[in-house]
C-alpha cells in the first residue's frame, strides 16, 4: 500500500508520485498486524507537522523514509531514549525582527504529538479571552472581542478606558522550572500514558535549543536585536525558542494564572490576552490604574516576569489604540502601520514559492477586507 502525500489517503495505484513512501501496511487496521495506538498518534502528528512544511528539506527527507522514521520514533518513545536533534537558528526580519530557533522536522513531529495529547486538557483551563494558539481563536477573534469590549463597556454612554500591557522579553524570560511545575500541576492525571507525556514535557521544556544549533544568519544580524529578544542573553534555565508549537502552548500555560488573577481577583470583566499582549477595558480609570501595580507585583512574585515599562498605555478608547496589528476605535477598525507596510512588502517583494505567496496575499486581503481596509 502506498501513501498519497497530499492527504495521506491510501492509494494503491499511484506509482508516479515522486515522494510516495512505503507506509506501514497495517496503518489502516486492515493488515495482518494492528498498528499500535502510539504509532497512530505519531502518524497523526506527522500529518499535522507537515502542513505548510511541504517544501522543506528536512520534511522531504522524513517523508521519503516515513515508515522507518515513524517506527524509529515509536521505539525511542517506548524506550525513553528519544533525544532532540540540533535546531536551526536565524534572524527573521518580517513582520518584526526576531530570533527564530526552528526545530528539526523530526522533533516537530514529536512537538505535535505532545501538543495533541495535552492541548485538550489545558484548553479547558484557559479563559475564554486567551487568543493565541487555540482552535477557533487567533488574531481576528481577538480584534473582534476587543470591539465587543468597547461596545459593552460603553453601552450606557459612559466613557471607556483602555489599558494595554506587555511583558519585557517574554519568551526569553520564562523560567523553565516554574513552567514545568505549572504544566505538570495542570495536567494532573488527565493525560493518557502520563509517564511518556511527562518524559516528553521534561525533554522539551529543559532542552537547550542553542546547544549544537546550526546558525543560518551571520553574527552581524544580531547586532541591532534587543538583548531581551535573544536566548543567547537569557538567564540560566530561562527562555523558550520562538517558532516551536510547544513554545506557543507553553507560553499560554505560563500566563494562565495571571489571566485568572485579573478576572477573579482584580474583577476586570473585559480582559483579553494574545501571547503577552494584554488588553483591559473599564469604565473606571482608577480601576485600571490600580490594576497596573497589582499585575506588576503578581508577575514579579509568581512568574519572575517584568512588565515592559515603555509599553504601559492607559487612555480613553475614543482616541483609538493599537491591538494585534490593527488600530481600534469605538466605531471602526483600521489597519495598523505595520500591517500596511507588510502588505505592501508582500506584494512588491513576493517569495519564490507560488503557493506560499498566494497564501500570504490571501491572508492580508482577508484580514483587511473584514474591516473595510
N, C-alpha and C positions, 0 to 999 in steps of 0.2 A: 504494500500500500504506500503510495506517495502522498506527500502533503502539498497542497497548493498554498504557497507562502503569502498570498494576498489575504486569505481569510482562514487559513489552517483547516479548510474543509478537506475531507477525503477526496482524492481524485486519482483513481487507479489508471486512468487513460492518458494523463498528461505526461508525455515523455520529453517535451521540448522545453520545459521550464528550467532555465539555467541554474536556478537556485533550489531546485527540488532536493529534498533530503529524504533519507530513509528514516521514517518515523517508527517508533516502537509499534510493532504490529498489533499489539493489543490495546493501543491508546483508547479506542472507542469501545472497548469491552467486548469486541467480537472475536478476539484471538483465543489461542489455547490457554493463555495465562492472563489473569486480570491485572491491569495496571494498578499500582499501589495508590492510595489516596495522596501520599506525598508527591509522587510523580505527577499526578493530575494537577495538583496545586502548582507545581513548578511549570508545567506546560501552560497553565493559565497565566502565570506570572510572566513567562516569556512572551506570550501574545500581548499582554499589556505593555511590556517594556519596549517592544519593537515599534509601537505606534510612534510615528514621526521620527523614527530612527532607522528607516529602511535603507538609507544610503551611506551609513557609517561603516567603516572598515571592520570594526570590532563586531558590529551586529551581523554583517555578512559572513564573517568567519565563524561566528557562533552558529548561524543558521545552516551553513554548509555541513556542519557536523552536529546537527541538532540532537539526534538520538544520543550520541556519545556525550555531549555536553550536559544534557538533562540527567542522564543516568549517573554521570560523574558527580554532578551537584547533589543528586539524591543520596548517593553513597556518602559523600562528605558530610551532609547534614545528619544522616543517620549515625555516623561515627563521630560526629562533633569534631571533625578535622578541617572544616571549611576555614579558609583564610582569604581575606580580601586582597585583591591584586592592586598594583600601583595605579594611582589616579593620574589624570592629565590636568595640569594647572595652566591657566592662561588668563589674560585680561580681556574682558568683553566691553566694548566701547558703548554699545547701544542696548536698551534705551538710555541707560546711565552707565558710567564707567564703574565696573565692579570686577572683583576677583572671582573666577569660576574654577572650582575644583571638581572635575567630572569623573565619576567612577567608571571603571571598565564595564563593558556591556554585561559581562557575566555577573558582576556584582549588582548591576541594575536589575537583573532578573531576580536576584535574592532580595533586593530592596522592595520590589513589587510583591514578592512572596510574603515578606514580613508585613508590608502595608495591608495587603488583602486580609491578613489574619487579625491585625489589631485595630485597623481603622473603624470597623463597625462598633467596636467596644467604646472607643473614645468619641466617636461622632455623637453618641447618645449623651455624653457628658458635657459636650461643648454647649455654650449658649447659642441661641438662635442667630444672633448677630455677630458671629465669628465667621468671616467670609472666605478666608484663604484655604486652598487645598481641600475643598469639601464638595461633595457631589451636590449639584443643584445650586451652588453658591458662586462666588467669584466676584470680579470687579464690577460687572454690570449690576449684579444683585446688590452689592454694597452701595453703589451710587443711587439706585432706586430706593433703598432703605433710608439713606441719608435724606432724600427728598421727602419721604414719608415722615421722618422725624420732624422736619421743619413744619410740614403741614399740620401734623397732630399737635405739636407743641404750641403752635401759634393759632390754633383753631378758634380761640376766644378773642383774638385780636391782640394778645399780649406780645410784647417784644421778645424775640427769640435770641438766645445767646449760644454761641458755638465755641467749644474748646477742642483744639487739636493737639495731640501729644505724640511724641516719637521717642524711641529709645536709642541711646547712643551706641552705635556699632553692635546692633542686636545679635546677629548670628555669631559674631566673633566673641561676644561676652557671655554666651550661655555656658553655665557651669555644668559640666558633664555629670558630676556626681549628683547634683541636685536633680538634673534631668532624668538620670537613670532611676532614682527613687520615685520621682513623680510618675514615670511610665509604669514601673512595677506596682506601685500602690494603686494606680488607676486600673490596671488590668486585673489585679487580684488573681482569682482562679477562673476568670471568664474565658481565657484563651485556651483553645484545644491544644493538646500537647504542649503544655506550658513550659516544660523543660527545654524543648527545642526553641520555642519562642524567646525565652529569657536568654538562651545562649546567643541567639542572633541579635537581640537588643543590646546585650553587653558588647558583642563584637562590633556592632555598628556605632554605638554611642562613644565607645572609648578608642575607636580606631583613629590613628594619626594619619590623616589623608595626605600630609606633606611628606611622609616617610617614603622614600624611593619614588616620589612623584616625578612625572616627565613634564618639563616646562616647555610650552609652545609659544610663549611670549618672551621677548628679550627683557632682561632685568630693568631696562630703562622704562618699560611700560608701567612699572610700579612707582615711578618717581613722583608723580603727582596724585597718587591714590592716598587718601587719608589713612593714617596708621590704624584707625579703628575699623577699617574696611578690609583688612587682610589678616588671614590666620597666622601669617608669619609674626605678627606682633601680639597675638593673643597670649593671655596668661596661661601657665601650665594647666592642663586638664580643662581648658575652656575653648569654646568655638565649635561650630558646625560648618561643613562645606556647603556653600550656596550652589545649588544645581542638582542636589540629590533629592529624590522623592521623600525619603525618610526624614531629611532635614526639614522639609516643609511641614510634615506632620508633627515632628517633634517640637518645632517652633510653636505650633498651636497648643500642644500639650503643656509646654513650659509656661505659657501665659494664661492658661485656662483658669488657674487660681485667681489671677488678677481680675479676669472677666467676672467671676462670681463675686469677688470682693466689691467691685464697682457696682454691680447690680444689687447685691444683698446688703452690704454694709453701708455703702455710700448712697444707696437708693436712687441711683441715676437710671431712670427708665429708658431714656433714649441714648443708648450707648452701642457703638459698633467698633469692630477691630478687623483690620486686614493686615496680617503679619504683625508688625509693631506700630502701624499707623492707627491711632485711636481717635475716635470722634465721640464727643459728649455734647448733647444738646439739652438746654434747660431754659426755662423762662426766668429763672433767678440767677443773676450774675454771681452773687455771693456763693451760691451752691457750687458753681463750677470753680471759682477761685479757691474755695476751701478744699475742693477735691484735689487740687494740684499737689499740695503738701502731703495729703494722705496717700495718694498714689506714689509719690516720690519715696515716702517712707516705706511703703509696702514693698516696692521694687527693690530697694536697697537692703532691707532686712530679710525678706523671704527669698528673693531670687538673685541677689547680688547684681542688680542692673541699675543703670543710671538714666534718668530722663535727660534727653538732649536739651540743654538749656536754651539753645537758639531756635528750637522748634516747638516751643510752648506758645500757642496762639489762642488768645481769648478775644472774641469780637462779636459784634452783632451779626446775625445771619443776613441782614439786608445788604451788607457790603459785598457778599459773595465770598466763598472760600474754596481753596483747592482741596480735593479729596479724590484719590485713586485716578489721578491723571486728568480729571475734569474740574471745571470751575462751577460751583453750585450756588445758585441764587434761590430765593423762595419760589420764584415762578418760572425759572428756566435753568438749563444746564448747557454750558458751552465747553468746547474742547480747551484744555489747558495748553500752555505754550509748548510743553514737551511733547504732548500728543501730536500737535500740529506739525512740529518740526520733524518728529519721527515719521509721520505720514509722508511728508514731502521727501524725506530721505529714502523712504521705502519706494516711492515712485521713481525718483531720479537716479537711485543707486540700487537697482534690483540685484538680488542674489542670483547666482547662476542656475540654481535648481528651480525649474519652472513650477513644479507643484508646490514647493515651499513658498516661492514668491507669490503664487496665486493665493495661498492661504493667508499670507501676510496682508495682502491688499484687501481681501475679503473681510478679514478681521477688523481692519481700520474702518472700512466702509460700513460694516455692520454696526460698529460702535457709534460712529459719527451720525449715521442715519437715524439712530434711535432718538437722538436729541436735536435733530434738525441741523447737524453740523455740515 
